[in-house]
Amino acid sequence: MEKHNVLVVGEGGREFAIAKQLQQSPHVQQVYCAPGNVGMATVGVETVAIEENDFPRLIEFAKHHDVVWTFVGPEDSLVEGIVDDFTAAGLKIFGPTARAAQLEGSKDYALNFMDHYGVPTAQHHSYRDQTAALNGIAEFGFPVVIKENGLAGGKGVVIAQDREEATQTIRELFANGQSRVVIEECLNGPEYSMFLVLSNGHYRILPMAQDHKRAADGDRGPNTGGMGAYSPLPQLSDQDYEQMVKEVVEPTVKGLVAGNYHYHGILYIGLILTADGPKVIEYNVRLGDPETQVILPLLETDLFELVDHALNDEPLPEIQVSAAATFGVVVASAGYPQHPVHGQMIGKLPTTDQVMIDYANVAGTLDQLVGNGGRLLMVLAKDSSLQAARDRVYQYLAAYDWDQCFYRHDIGAKAGLGSNKL
């Protein structure tokens, strides 16, 4: 069997999980990750000291290391056109073009796409003018959702409870340089994460997951990039899932084809199951963090084969999923997301066959790990049941002294998993 080199672009927990999964494929000789993080050495991935938006150097590296294709992790690189640049250089790369990446790069663009192709979403309006936005609040009632139009790393959303908070949020967004602000009705219902592997109109759906965006227990505190996730979702019925596919996935994919997006990559659909059926909260044009870390370990389909077929417009293999369950909790720096601590000593984390560690924002060495701000790592477990996997993770977390770090204690509560106050 011929073996290939592949390149993953990015440095966080999502890229760790992607690179780890690809390195396990019998089709892969070596996974490179640029810039990667120090923890990737634990899974045989070779890091490359090239920043994720240095496209000329990434292209040069791919050419000189016989990279068969590149997998892009972060949204910034996609929105800035890494796929266009690699393609122009004659290189294969998995991800949408800069035009298609506007589905994440601009909330207004995505909402116009949904409206045009009949994808259900919240009532909404976008504003270029602060006064118009302030006057528009009255159309929605409270609570009301206010979003930055551009990329915000999962944190540019405020659910304002009253006019005072809404007014303050809008003024701050325009004062901070936003040229457009989106206001939406507040939808109610459980949220779900769905990821499609797309190949120009053909698609496969990866295992479903549920993210936990708020920083603190009980879904309190500010929005973050995600504090934990699990898969599968026992609370999601087959009937609701099929409705999501029919009413959301199919019109989305048909819209991508009709709009000539030639989409080869991942599309995330953030869904909320309302009393009126599923509606889209947002699109992302890549895998999510932390959902990727719990989804990929469940895949029995070879990730290299899946991506390779998608890139080459070959029939996509069926998604085969393990009967097991995965559960993960993020350990973040104290002060995250507003003012995360940097440089706290983590030391050497104990290895165990009970859990896995997916590293993200860490520096130093594996024997003397140091926090590098934000979300530092995820502790995750795979077991026959979600409860068993959850118990393993929280037992590990409770046994370690996390200096100037924090994590949530209630990940998975919406799936009926028991509370843990250790």
LINTA-V377884 format. One record per run of one state. SS is the DSSP state (2 for helix, 1 for strand, 0 for the rest). FROM is the first residue (numbers start at 1). TO is the last residue. Records with the same first field share a line. If there is no record, write none. Layout:
BEGIN
SS->FROM-TO + FROM-TO
END
This chain:
BEGIN
0->1-3 + 11-12 + 24-27 + 36-37 + 44-45 + 49-54 + 65-66 + 73-74 + 80-81 + 89-92 + 95-101 + 106-106 + 118-120 + 122-123 + 128-129 + 140-143 + 149-156 + 161-162 + 176-180 + 186-189 + 200-201 + 206-208 + 212-213 + 217-219 + 224-227 + 232-237 + 259-263 + 275-276 + 285-290 + 300-302 + 312-320 + 322-324 + 334-344 + 348-355 + 360-361 + 365-368 + 372-374 + 384-385 + 399-404 + 407-412 + 416-422
1->4-10 + 28-35 + 46-48 + 67-72 + 93-94 + 121-121 + 124-127 + 144-148 + 157-160 + 181-185 + 190-199 + 202-205 + 209-211 + 214-216 + 220-223 + 228-231 + 264-274 + 277-284 + 299-299 + 321-321 + 325-333 + 345-347 + 356-359 + 362-364 + 369-371 + 375-383 + 405-406
2->13-23 + 38-43 + 55-64 + 75-79 + 82-88 + 102-105 + 107-117 + 130-139 + 163-175 + 238-258 + 291-298 + 303-311 + 386-398 + 413-415
END
